Amino acid sequence: MIILYTFAINIAKILRLDIKIYRFFCSALNFSYLCTVKRFFLLFLAFYTLSSVAQTPDWQEDMQEWNTAEDMVDVTNMELLEDLSTNKLNLNQVTREQLEQLPFLSAQQVEAIMEYLYRYGPMRSLSELQMITQLDYQTRQQLTHYVMVGKERPHSVWPKMSDITKYGKHTLMATAKIPFYDRHGDLNGYLGYKYRHDFRYQFNYDNRIKLGITAAQDAGEPFFSNRNTLGYDHYSYYFQLRDIGRLEALNLGMYRVQLGMGLIMNTGYRLGKLATLQNLGRSTHSLTAHTSRAVAGYLQGAAATLRLSDQLKVTAFASYRPLDATLNDDGTARTLVTNGHHRSLSEMNKKHNTHETDLGISMGWRKSTLFVNANAVYSHMDRRLAPQKENIPYRRYAAEGSDFANFSLDYGYNNAHISFAGETAVNRDRAIATLHSLSYIVNPQLRLTTIHRYFDKRYTALHAHSFSEGGSVQNEHGIYLGINWQPAKPWLIQGYADYAHFSWHRFRVSGPSDTFDAMFTTKYSQEKWSLEGRYRMHLRQQDNSDKTRLTNRPEHQLRMIWSFSPMSKLTLRTQGNAVSRGIEKGNSQGVMLNQEATWKDRWLQVNANIGWFRTDDSDSRIYLYEKSVLYDNATSMYYGHGIRYTLMARAEIDKRFTLSAKMGVTNYFDRSTISSGLQQVDASSMADLLLQLRVQL
């Protein structure tokens, strides 16, 4: 060990890493755990001294550059990008609305791509993206995962049946998760077995015709028994038609809707504060198929967008869908349940006991780079929503009633340097919510963004999801400033500062309060390796134990990533996370070190990952994203003391069959049981196996 330690120090010196600076940094931030794992840190550096040729990262690694781990908990973002990476957009067929599905593109970048295609005709290769000056290197790299260059075909007519059968793709996919442990509910309490599985079928023709079905079964849910007489617990079915004459989009079955800035309707993706630096807070109007296994955040019925003229278009939708709810004694709905779990008898009794009807319309006008849209959404619930408000001040202005109506105007303008977008909405109580973003592109290397929002405490909208600190479009007034700067080709510097004020009570906050959130991240890339550092400070106010005053609860997060390829087929990635969160009795601290290796050959990909974590408690929990099989949300939370390691392999057989397997183990050193209640496992470790078969015809 002494020899290895001495060798590691010499390697660090060669790499010009001063150990004194590292020790000072540990002391300044009071991250005691970082200093105790110094030897592990140095050994990682020694392991990385073998380098040669860089390798282009896949879309999942790119996504980590502009998403925090907390953002990636939202499975909607993951499944949207996964689906687009599987069914790439043909740049010679693409529409503005399709490009706006990519959450990392700004309004100027979307406009620049459309203008290039209009002026210079069809692209011949993706290398032409370099001719669009508004696209920086990072954005071009991300685009390659979601777009391709194909043949140019007319949009104005229904495609020939011979082309549909010839070029259409059938995809079948089956996934199963096998746990090698028993929870208390598996032994006594859950209605089904402990295995999770799902099945997907999709037909896709040129992203113009898409239809399919997704069937999903969570662990513990009954299969062909109890109330699941049709087999799976959840089915998602959809049909999507695009660009047929004046018909811009038609969706039948289950679908998602995004209108404007999301103040009255957004069941699509939701961006965090760092990701907002990528698209500069642009506005979006889109209809997309709900292909996910998620049981919340979608509409069910029909939706369509018609182009009335070159400047005018209208979008209308109608939906009727079941919901899960916890009921009051009088039969009203106390809370809506969105986790989709139907494992126990009590959870099954909540299944589809409430129904919701949604009607919406949007009229839009766009001329060149100026646009205005008028939007209206009406919702009706067959059970009156009556949340418990007595002696709970923070619920005083929660949505209540059977009928809800929201109206909004969203508008914007953009040119080569300035982009402005905004939305102003009002609900049935005449309460207002408004959000505006302004971005200025000084030059292709420097972009500035500011976002102002004001959400009245009385404003409610059942399907509103937008940029916010508090997680809802209600009771918030804030200002956000962000910067994207590439001072030189190897460097990328990003940062933001966000202040928010809440005029009314919140959960665990008895009175008006404030928050401040700031993040700074920088990345240095060379041909053979890259180094990224990220620091975030989040200051919140919360009640003390006696609820007599508010106390400041600061949180510091640090992340370092070093990655490179020692050979063309191998990518190595080392990540270190540290957190210090203020609690009433002091600080809760934690650290996690993670090592990942990925081998890619022509038909085989192997990924190995090992991570060690140690935190004081759940207050200093750490989120980590790890690669997984297709359409599997792999963002996990870790706290306590333990180790996490995985091994995944993906083999492409005959270009039609893809077989994937992932083995994961979490071993805790500080406990003999994991979780609690029906989820409790009477062991110190958990292991599970994911299997997936994908067939493309």
Buried (B, 14 or more C-beta within 10 A) or exposed (E): EEEEEEBBBEBBEEBEBEEEEBEEBBEEBEBEBBBEBBEBBBBBBBBBBEBEEBBEBBBBBBBBBBBBBEBBBBBBBBBBBBBBBBBBBBBBBBBBBBBBBBBBBBBBBBBBBBEBBEEEEBBEEBEBBEEBEBBBEBBBBBBBBBBBBBEBBEBEEEBEEEEBEEBBBEBBBBBBBBBEBEBBBBEEBBBBBBBBBBBBBBBBBBBBBBBBBBBBBBBBBBBEEBEBEEEBBBBBBBBBBBBBEEBBBBBBBBBBBBBBBBBBBBBBBBBBBBBBBBBBBBBBBBBBBBBBBBBBBBBBBBBBBBBEEEEEBBBBBBBBBBBBBBBBEEEBBBBBBEEBBBBBEEBBEBBEBBBBBBBBBBBBBBEEBBBBBBBBBBBBBBBBBBBEEEEEEBBBBBBBBBEBBBBBBBBBBBBEEBBBBBBBBBBBEEBBBBBBBBBBBEEEBBBBBBBBBBBBBBBBBBBBBBBBBBEBBBBBBBBBBBBBBBEEEEEBBBBBBBBBBBEBBBEBBBBBBBBBBBBBBBBBBEEEBBBBBBBBBBBBBBBEEEEEEBEEBEBBBBBBBBBBBBEEBBBBBBBBBBBBBBBEEEBBBBBBBBBBBBBBEEEEBBBBBBBBBBBBEEBBBBBBBBBBBBBBBBBBEBBBBBBBBBBBBBBBEEEEEBBBBBBBBBBBEEEEEBEEEBBBBEBBBBBBEBBBBBBBE
